[in-house]
Amino acid sequence: MECLCGSKRDFEACCGAIIKGTKVAQTPEELMRSRYSAYVLADGDYLVKSATKENRYESDIALIEEFCKNVKWLKLELLHVKCPLDVSENGSDGIVEFKAYYLENSEIVLLHERSSFVKIDGVWEYDKGVFINSKIERNEPCPCGSGIKYKKCKKHLMAY
């Protein structure tokens, strides 16, 4: 199965191994991709576990899973990745700016975020994110994958 993060790699060799814990994310980008895949899978436990201790809220697991099960994730688009040259260094930090698209109540929602990651005891963790106000432009290809311009596409209305 192709990975849910859009990498074109096999799921088990990409995000699946990281989510299962048989592989450690080597970069902030790998962790970001695995977190997106966890949203698609509604794996709230992994999403909480992959955050820094200060941002781990076990009480949010059920809410995360409920949200994820009530939307259809469409795609992840990475815009910018900033990673230290020596990714093995503890205390390193990285940034991944991305857009994630999902379908909720027949509406496509765009989540644009600049996420910060930190390496603690050899493990990359999600620290925090800053939301960026963005919208899907009318002449962009529709995120539903139809290949039609967003302003003309109705396919996503039928997919929900």
Backbone as a chain_set.jsonl record, in Angstrom:
{"seq": "MECLCGSKRDFEACCGAIIKGTKVAQTPEELMRSRYSAYVLADGDYLVKSATKENRYESDIALIEEFCKNVKWLKLELLHVKCPLDVSENGSDGIVEFKAYYLENSEIVLLHERSSFVKIDGVWEYDKGVFINSKIERNEPCPCGSGIKYKKCKKHLMAY", "coords": {"N": [[0.847, -1.175, 0.0], [0.543, 2.221, -0.829], [2.096, 4.951, 0.854], [0.302, 6.949, 3.195], [1.05, 9.559, 3.528], [1.772, 10.646, 1.14], [4.262, 10.276, 0.028], [4.919, 8.483, -1.935], [6.156, 6.157, -1.33], [6.257, 2.806, 0.061], [3.86, 2.139, 2.551], [4.528, 0.69, 4.937], [7.31, 0.844, 4.918], [7.68, 3.5, 5.19], [5.857, 5.657, 6.829], [4.43, 3.798, 8.378], [6.177, 2.078, 9.846], [7.307, 3.906, 11.608], [5.104, 4.825, 13.064], [4.325, 2.408, 14.262], [6.508, 2.035, 15.867], [8.757, 0.581, 15.229], [10.713, 1.801, 13.889], [12.595, 4.778, 14.171], [11.839, 8.181, 13.669], [13.977, 9.943, 11.594], [14.294, 12.569, 10.9], [12.774, 15.867, 11.206], [10.932, 16.101, 9.114], [10.246, 13.408, 8.511], [8.962, 12.75, 10.902], [6.822, 14.569, 10.811], [5.464, 13.67, 8.519], [4.72, 11.099, 9.417], [3.02, 11.784, 11.488], [0.934, 13.034, 10.086], [-0.012, 10.784, 8.681], [-0.885, 9.33, 10.876], [-3.034, 10.89, 11.677], [-4.738, 10.384, 9.509], [-5.207, 7.703, 9.986], [-6.512, 7.88, 12.376], [-5.115, 7.644, 14.805], [-4.838, 8.506, 17.727], [-3.343, 7.968, 20.013], [-0.663, 7.656, 19.108], [-0.256, 10.25, 18.105], [-0.342, 11.839, 20.414], [1.735, 10.658, 21.867], [3.941, 11.265, 20.257], [4.481, 13.889, 20.689], [6.103, 16.603, 22.503], [6.839, 16.253, 26.023], [5.641, 18.343, 27.502], [3.481, 18.906, 25.942], [1.855, 16.714, 25.81], [-1.184, 15.425, 26.067], [-2.996, 13.196, 27.421], [-5.713, 13.054, 27.817], [-6.764, 14.084, 25.516], [-6.764, 12.162, 23.552], [-9.114, 10.633, 22.848], [-10.733, 12.677, 21.789], [-9.201, 13.52, 19.597], [-9.222, 11.188, 18.041], [-11.975, 10.918, 17.548], [-12.497, 13.252, 16.043], [-10.836, 12.723, 13.796], [-12.05, 10.475, 12.699], [-14.353, 11.519, 11.734], [-13.829, 13.047, 9.55], [-12.499, 13.217, 6.202], [-9.351, 12.692, 5.206], [-7.438, 14.288, 2.731], [-4.98, 15.158, 1.449], [-1.449, 15.768, 1.941], [0.731, 18.459, 1.82], [3.94, 19.468, 1.622], [5.627, 22.435, 2.308], [7.91, 23.812, 3.203], [10.946, 22.833, 4.668], [13.01, 22.929, 7.414], [15.897, 21.845, 8.701], [18.401, 20.82, 11.031], [21.906, 20.641, 10.119], [23.351, 18.568, 11.272], [21.589, 16.049, 12.115], [21.754, 14.272, 14.144], [22.315, 15.447, 16.488], [21.462, 16.138, 19.823], [18.942, 18.291, 21.202], [18.648, 19.71, 18.947], [16.678, 21.574, 16.629], [13.867, 21.713, 14.416], [11.886, 22.758, 11.616], [8.795, 22.401, 9.981], [6.829, 23.421, 7.418], [3.566, 23.121, 6.307], [0.675, 22.148, 4.331], [-2.368, 20.696, 4.992], [-5.11, 18.932, 3.803], [-8.541, 18.334, 4.291], [-11.765, 16.744, 4.184], [-14.784, 17.831, 5.361], [-18.069, 17.578, 6.255], [-18.86, 17.879, 3.519], [-17.273, 19.991, 2.741], [-14.129, 21.273, 1.795], [-11.417, 21.596, 3.867], [-8.658, 23.573, 4.708], [-5.699, 23.178, 6.375], [-3.119, 25.008, 7.374], [0.046, 25.082, 8.553], [2.911, 25.951, 10.516], [5.109, 23.953, 11.868], [6.979, 23.164, 14.78], [9.762, 21.218, 15.754], [11.648, 19.223, 18.036], [14.659, 17.644, 19.072], [14.989, 15.228, 21.44], [16.763, 13.362, 23.703], [17.698, 11.796, 21.563], [15.442, 11.434, 20.006], [13.092, 12.673, 17.729], [10.548, 15.028, 18.394], [7.261, 16.405, 18.253], [6.771, 19.796, 18.842], [5.33, 22.373, 18.83], [2.81, 24.221, 16.994], [2.17, 26.785, 14.61], [-0.588, 28.304, 13.308], [-1.42, 29.273, 10.008], [-3.131, 31.666, 8.215], [-4.768, 30.725, 5.455], [-6.133, 30.06, 2.195], [-7.821, 27.979, -0.187], [-7.088, 28.574, -3.436], [-9.101, 29.651, -6.177], [-8.306, 28.833, -8.796], [-6.525, 26.785, -8.386], [-5.605, 23.285, -8.577], [-8.126, 21.037, -7.505], [-8.013, 19.847, -4.185], [-9.128, 17.346, -3.793], [-8.262, 15.581, -5.646], [-9.289, 15.289, -8.166], [-8.299, 16.581, -10.414], [-9.44, 18.715, -11.556], [-10.007, 22.274, -11.669], [-10.322, 23.978, -8.568], [-12.505, 25.776, -8.298], [-14.383, 24.75, -10.055], [-14.83, 22.147, -9.378], [-16.819, 19.488, -8.222], [-16.62, 17.014, -7.316], [-15.653, 16.337, -4.752], [-17.855, 16.883, -3.195], [-19.498, 14.717, -3.544], [-18.014, 12.684, -2.532], [-18.121, 12.431, 0.185]], "CA": [[0.0, 0.0, 0.0], [1.293, 3.473, -0.888], [2.017, 5.655, 2.119], [-0.761, 7.934, 3.331], [1.638, 10.906, 3.564], [1.994, 11.109, -0.23], [5.678, 10.146, -0.341], [5.014, 7.499, -3.032], [6.856, 4.981, -0.802], [5.41, 1.815, 0.693], [3.445, 2.596, 3.876], [5.286, 0.031, 6.006], [8.696, 1.316, 4.872], [7.675, 4.943, 5.412], [5.233, 6.073, 8.089], [3.93, 2.665, 9.162], [7.202, 1.618, 10.79], [7.484, 4.935, 12.634], [3.906, 4.788, 13.913], [4.378, 1.169, 15.042], [7.641, 2.091, 16.789], [9.866, -0.283, 14.814], [11.701, 2.712, 13.306], [12.536, 6.123, 14.749], [11.93, 9.245, 12.669], [15.343, 10.468, 11.529], [14.244, 13.997, 10.632], [11.458, 16.459, 11.466], [10.022, 15.78, 8.009], [9.717, 12.046, 8.704], [7.992, 12.773, 12.001], [5.635, 15.272, 10.315], [4.739, 12.76, 7.63], [4.11, 10.029, 10.212], [1.901, 12.373, 12.235], [-0.174, 13.168, 9.137], [-0.56, 9.437, 8.471], [-1.603, 8.962, 12.098], [-4.34, 11.561, 11.603], [-5.552, 9.634, 8.547], [-5.559, 6.438, 10.647], [-7.167, 8.207, 13.648], [-4.281, 7.075, 15.861], [-4.627, 9.557, 18.718], [-2.287, 7.563, 20.935], [0.626, 8.017, 18.498], [-0.153, 11.698, 18.001], [0.002, 12.349, 21.743], [3.051, 10.11, 22.23], [5.008, 11.854, 19.447], [4.631, 15.294, 21.08], [6.959, 16.823, 23.667], [6.155, 15.966, 27.292], [4.817, 19.491, 27.886], [2.313, 18.972, 25.071], [1.176, 15.406, 25.772], [-2.431, 15.46, 26.822], [-3.654, 11.889, 27.259], [-7.161, 13.259, 27.791], [-7.155, 14.493, 24.164], [-6.726, 11.036, 22.608], [-10.452, 10.312, 22.353], [-11.188, 13.796, 20.957], [-8.45, 13.457, 18.341], [-9.734, 10.046, 17.269], [-13.343, 11.228, 17.104], [-12.364, 14.216, 14.944], [-10.244, 12.072, 12.62], [-13.007, 9.525, 12.128], [-15.465, 12.269, 11.16], [-13.372, 13.78, 8.371], [-11.749, 12.411, 5.239], [-8.098, 13.365, 4.885], [-7.239, 14.271, 1.286], [-3.569, 15.167, 1.048], [-0.452, 16.549, 2.667], [1.622, 19.193, 0.924], [5.033, 20.094, 2.361], [6.018, 23.69, 1.681], [9.257, 24.199, 3.603], [11.52, 22.013, 5.737], [14.277, 23.422, 7.944], [16.435, 20.796, 9.557], [19.823, 21.053, 11.287], [22.817, 19.857, 9.297], [23.66, 17.348, 12.02], [20.323, 15.631, 12.717], [21.991, 13.372, 15.271], [22.595, 16.282, 17.648], [20.37, 16.397, 20.764], [18.646, 19.695, 21.363], [18.427, 20.301, 17.635], [15.281, 21.838, 16.33], [13.536, 21.749, 13.002], [10.585, 23.343, 11.287], [8.149, 21.911, 8.767], [5.608, 24.147, 7.062], [2.768, 22.225, 5.468], [-0.768, 22.293, 4.175], [-3.1, 19.426, 5.013], [-6.474, 19.147, 3.346], [-9.487, 17.29, 4.661], [-13.155, 16.963, 3.824], [-15.676, 17.794, 6.525], [-19.415, 18.018, 5.863], [-18.816, 18.231, 2.09], [-16.435, 21.168, 2.544], [-12.702, 21.023, 1.913], [-10.797, 22.468, 4.857], [-7.208, 23.688, 4.566], [-4.947, 23.421, 7.598], [-1.777, 25.469, 7.015], [0.736, 25.198, 9.837], [4.371, 25.905, 10.616], [5.323, 23.112, 13.044], [8.326, 23.103, 15.354], [10.153, 19.914, 16.268], [12.876, 19.26, 18.823], [15.23, 16.315, 19.291], [15.205, 15.007, 22.865], [17.289, 12.007, 23.942], [17.839, 11.084, 20.298], [14.142, 11.206, 19.365], [12.387, 13.875, 17.307], [9.208, 15.179, 18.957], [6.501, 17.583, 17.84], [6.726, 20.751, 19.947], [4.15, 23.237, 18.713], [2.525, 24.673, 15.647], [1.566, 28.097, 14.403], [-1.5, 28.246, 12.176], [-1.286, 30.354, 9.037], [-4.409, 31.891, 7.547], [-4.658, 30.465, 4.017], [-7.335, 29.508, 1.577], [-7.614, 27.305, -1.462], [-7.362, 29.521, -4.518], [-10.085, 29.159, -7.136], [-7.714, 28.222, -9.979], [-5.661, 25.657, -8.012], [-6.251, 21.973, -8.708], [-8.891, 20.683, -6.313], [-7.294, 18.899, -3.323], [-9.771, 16.03, -3.764], [-7.56, 14.707, -6.578], [-10.032, 15.148, -9.422], [-7.564, 17.187, -11.505], [-10.232, 19.861, -12.006], [-9.796, 23.473, -10.866], [-11.135, 23.987, -7.344], [-13.759, 26.524, -8.488], [-15.313, 23.982, -10.888], [-14.942, 20.759, -8.926], [-17.92, 19.077, -7.342], [-16.371, 15.607, -6.975], [-15.508, 16.17, -3.311], [-19.177, 16.924, -2.585], [-20.069, 13.372, -3.636], [-17.113, 11.719, -1.893], [-18.254, 12.405, 1.64]], "C": [[0.899, 1.247, 0.0], [1.065, 4.267, 0.399], [0.971, 6.766, 2.077], [-0.243, 9.362, 3.268], [1.917, 11.461, 2.175], [3.424, 10.985, -0.708], [5.922, 9.235, -1.539], [5.79, 6.247, -2.603], [5.827, 4.01, -0.224], [5.104, 2.267, 2.126], [4.294, 1.996, 4.99], [6.733, 0.504, 6.056], [8.798, 2.805, 5.19], [7.081, 5.236, 6.789], [4.781, 4.912, 8.975], [4.913, 2.2, 10.212], [7.415, 2.625, 11.913], [6.299, 4.919, 13.597], [3.917, 3.55, 14.808], [5.525, 1.148, 16.05], [8.785, 1.168, 16.425], [10.979, 0.519, 14.142], [11.508, 4.066, 13.977], [12.648, 7.137, 13.621], [13.317, 9.86, 12.731], [15.396, 11.982, 11.339], [12.874, 14.544, 11.048], [10.451, 16.147, 10.351], [9.43, 14.386, 8.161], [8.686, 12.023, 9.821], [6.709, 13.466, 11.556], [4.8, 14.366, 9.435], [4.04, 11.653, 8.42], [2.925, 10.56, 11.026], [0.694, 12.6, 11.319], [-0.832, 11.804, 8.914], [-1.341, 8.97, 9.691], [-2.956, 9.663, 12.161], [-5.259, 10.798, 10.659], [-6.061, 8.338, 9.192], [-6.331, 6.638, 11.952], [-6.432, 7.563, 14.826], [-3.901, 8.17, 16.865], [-3.508, 9.238, 19.681], [-0.916, 7.956, 20.385], [0.797, 9.529, 18.441], [0.218, 12.333, 19.336], [1.409, 11.911, 22.117], [4.193, 10.786, 21.466], [5.204, 13.348, 19.721], [5.588, 15.398, 22.268], [6.148, 16.594, 24.939], [5.214, 17.088, 27.706], [3.519, 19.567, 27.095], [1.598, 17.631, 24.915], [-0.041, 15.458, 26.68], [-3.201, 14.171, 26.544], [-5.168, 12.041, 27.144], [-7.658, 13.676, 26.405], [-7.247, 13.337, 23.171], [-8.098, 10.745, 22.016], [-10.991, 11.42, 21.447], [-10.5, 13.793, 19.596], [-9.018, 12.35, 17.457], [-11.134, 10.307, 16.742], [-13.309, 12.198, 15.923], [-11.892, 13.521, 13.672], [-11.21, 11.113, 11.938], [-14.174, 10.228, 11.444], [-15.066, 13.155, 9.982], [-12.679, 12.798, 7.434], [-10.51, 13.21, 4.848], [-7.805, 13.194, 3.404], [-5.781, 14.254, 0.872], [-2.744, 16.059, 1.968], [0.457, 17.19, 1.63], [2.688, 19.871, 1.781], [5.51, 21.321, 1.598], [7.462, 24.064, 1.972], [9.707, 23.308, 4.756], [12.851, 22.632, 6.131], [14.746, 22.408, 8.973], [17.908, 21.101, 9.818], [20.687, 20.169, 10.405], [23.167, 18.541, 9.968], [22.408, 16.91, 12.761], [20.519, 14.669, 13.879], [22.161, 14.146, 16.581], [21.349, 16.47, 18.518], [20.168, 17.886, 20.918], [18.449, 20.414, 20.048], [16.947, 20.611, 17.471], [15.093, 21.921, 14.826], [12.149, 22.332, 12.822], [10.082, 22.709, 10.003], [6.888, 22.743, 8.56], [4.849, 23.286, 6.059], [1.344, 22.73, 5.323], [-1.344, 20.886, 4.185], [-4.551, 19.744, 4.661], [-7.34, 17.986, 3.813], [-10.902, 17.731, 4.308], [-14.007, 16.805, 5.072], [-17.015, 18.368, 6.109], [-19.449, 18.588, 4.445], [-18.044, 19.515, 1.794], [-14.972, 20.764, 2.685], [-12.115, 22.07, 2.854], [-9.283, 22.413, 4.645], [-6.612, 24.021, 5.926], [-3.518, 23.758, 7.173], [-1.056, 25.771, 8.321], [2.241, 25.215, 9.646], [4.654, 25.199, 11.94], [6.775, 23.135, 13.476], [8.551, 21.728, 15.965], [11.456, 20.066, 17.033], [13.35, 17.823, 19.036], [15.61, 16.192, 20.763], [15.62, 13.558, 23.065], [17.307, 11.167, 22.667], [16.549, 10.857, 19.528], [13.514, 12.551, 18.992], [10.983, 13.872, 17.888], [8.575, 16.451, 18.412], [6.408, 18.514, 19.032], [5.471, 21.615, 19.884], [3.972, 23.654, 17.266], [1.901, 26.053, 15.66], [0.695, 27.988, 13.165], [-1.329, 29.487, 11.307], [-2.612, 30.456, 8.29], [-4.208, 31.756, 6.038], [-5.999, 29.991, 3.493], [-6.949, 28.827, 0.273], [-8.01, 28.29, -2.553], [-8.251, 28.87, -5.577], [-9.471, 28.401, -8.307], [-6.709, 27.114, -9.672], [-6.369, 24.352, -8.337], [-6.972, 21.63, -7.402], [-8.104, 19.656, -5.484], [-7.921, 17.503, -3.274], [-9.129, 15.059, -4.744], [-8.24, 14.538, -7.919], [-9.253, 15.661, -10.631], [-8.271, 18.406, -12.078], [-9.893, 21.062, -11.119], [-10.782, 23.481, -9.699], [-12.491, 24.659, -7.559], [-14.812, 25.732, -9.268], [-15.62, 22.591, -10.333], [-16.121, 20.548, -7.986], [-17.715, 17.633, -6.857], [-16.306, 15.408, -5.468], [-16.863, 16.238, -2.594], [-19.82, 15.539, -2.558], [-19.237, 12.335, -2.865], [-17.351, 11.56, -0.412], [-19.372, 11.513, 2.083]], "O": [[1.885, 1.315, 0.734], [-0.031, 4.253, 0.96], [0.784, 7.429, 1.056], [-1.007, 10.285, 2.985], [2.265, 12.635, 2.043], [3.772, 11.536, -1.752], [7.02, 9.223, -2.095], [6.05, 5.372, -3.428], [4.662, 4.365, -0.045], [6.0, 2.727, 2.834], [4.733, 2.712, 5.89], [7.323, 0.56, 7.135], [9.894, 3.312, 5.432], [7.758, 5.07, 7.804], [4.756, 5.042, 10.198], [4.528, 1.952, 11.355], [7.675, 2.236, 13.051], [6.482, 4.992, 14.812], [3.557, 3.632, 15.982], [5.521, 0.342, 16.98], [9.701, 0.983, 17.226], [12.053, -0.012, 13.86], [10.386, 4.449, 14.31], [13.464, 6.971, 12.715], [13.78, 10.253, 13.802], [16.427, 12.605, 11.59], [11.926, 13.779, 11.223], [9.264, 15.953, 10.614], [8.23, 14.203, 7.958], [7.657, 11.357, 9.709], [5.617, 13.005, 11.886], [3.579, 14.297, 9.579], [2.896, 11.308, 8.125], [1.939, 9.85, 11.223], [-0.445, 12.382, 11.733], [-2.057, 11.684, 8.954], [-2.355, 8.286, 9.551], [-3.926, 9.084, 12.651], [-6.431, 10.587, 10.97], [-7.202, 7.931, 8.971], [-6.759, 5.663, 12.569], [-7.056, 7.006, 15.729], [-2.783, 8.686, 16.846], [-2.795, 10.139, 20.123], [-0.097, 8.523, 21.108], [1.888, 10.035, 18.703], [1.014, 13.272, 19.374], [2.192, 12.711, 22.629], [5.307, 10.868, 21.983], [6.008, 13.999, 19.053], [5.85, 14.409, 22.953], [4.924, 16.724, 24.936], [4.117, 16.83, 28.202], [2.565, 20.215, 27.523], [0.818, 17.448, 23.981], [0.074, 15.527, 27.904], [-3.95, 14.069, 25.573], [-5.827, 11.258, 26.461], [-8.861, 13.626, 26.148], [-7.754, 13.514, 22.063], [-8.229, 10.624, 20.797], [-11.639, 11.13, 20.441], [-11.135, 14.033, 18.569], [-9.264, 12.558, 16.269], [-11.444, 9.952, 15.605], [-14.003, 11.998, 14.926], [-12.472, 13.704, 12.602], [-11.178, 10.965, 10.716], [-14.903, 9.613, 10.665], [-15.882, 13.925, 9.477], [-12.32, 11.689, 7.83], [-10.612, 14.273, 4.236], [-7.909, 12.089, 2.872], [-5.377, 13.438, 0.043], [-3.248, 16.947, 2.654], [0.894, 16.538, 0.682], [2.372, 20.753, 2.579], [5.765, 21.257, 0.396], [8.163, 24.573, 1.098], [8.953, 23.059, 5.696], [13.721, 22.837, 5.284], [14.079, 22.153, 9.976], [18.601, 21.589, 8.925], [20.268, 19.088, 9.99], [23.269, 17.511, 9.302], [22.172, 17.333, 13.892], [19.549, 14.289, 14.534], [22.15, 13.553, 17.659], [20.307, 16.904, 18.028], [21.113, 18.662, 20.78], [18.119, 21.6, 20.029], [16.088, 19.988, 18.094], [16.035, 22.166, 14.073], [11.349, 22.389, 13.756], [10.842, 22.505, 9.057], [5.998, 22.768, 9.41], [5.42, 22.788, 5.089], [0.876, 23.595, 6.064], [-0.867, 19.999, 3.476], [-5.132, 20.706, 5.164], [-6.943, 16.822, 3.746], [-11.19, 18.918, 4.157], [-13.957, 15.779, 5.752], [-17.094, 19.513, 5.662], [-20.007, 19.661, 4.213], [-18.159, 20.064, 0.699], [-14.615, 20.004, 3.585], [-12.295, 23.272, 2.66], [-8.709, 21.345, 4.432], [-6.974, 25.02, 6.548], [-2.795, 22.897, 6.673], [-1.496, 26.615, 9.101], [2.777, 24.581, 8.737], [4.46, 25.777, 13.009], [7.686, 23.126, 12.648], [7.667, 21.154, 16.601], [12.272, 20.932, 16.719], [12.541, 16.904, 19.165], [16.441, 16.947, 21.269], [14.916, 12.638, 22.648], [16.975, 9.982, 22.687], [16.55, 10.167, 18.509], [13.414, 13.452, 19.824], [10.303, 12.846, 17.881], [9.257, 17.441, 18.144], [6.013, 18.092, 20.118], [4.644, 21.581, 20.795], [4.855, 23.469, 16.429], [1.2, 26.433, 16.598], [1.177, 27.624, 12.093], [-1.121, 30.595, 11.804], [-3.143, 29.46, 7.799], [-3.546, 32.591, 5.422], [-6.876, 29.577, 4.25], [-5.882, 29.078, -0.287], [-9.14, 28.777, -2.581], [-8.148, 27.67, -5.831], [-10.053, 27.421, -8.771], [-6.103, 26.559, -10.589], [-7.599, 24.308, -8.373], [-6.464, 21.912, -6.317], [-7.583, 18.691, -6.042], [-7.301, 16.571, -2.762], [-9.401, 13.86, -4.699], [-7.807, 13.721, -8.732], [-9.509, 15.231, -11.756], [-7.753, 19.056, -12.986], [-9.533, 20.892, -9.954], [-11.927, 23.047, -9.832], [-13.509, 24.175, -7.065], [-16.005, 26.012, -9.153], [-16.566, 21.938, -10.775], [-16.369, 21.342, -7.079], [-18.521, 17.102, -6.093], [-16.839, 14.427, -4.95], [-17.0, 15.702, -1.494], [-20.596, 15.228, -1.655], [-19.716, 11.236, -2.586], [-16.823, 10.627, 0.194], [-19.617, 11.381, 3.283]]}, "num_chains": 1, "name": "protein.A"}
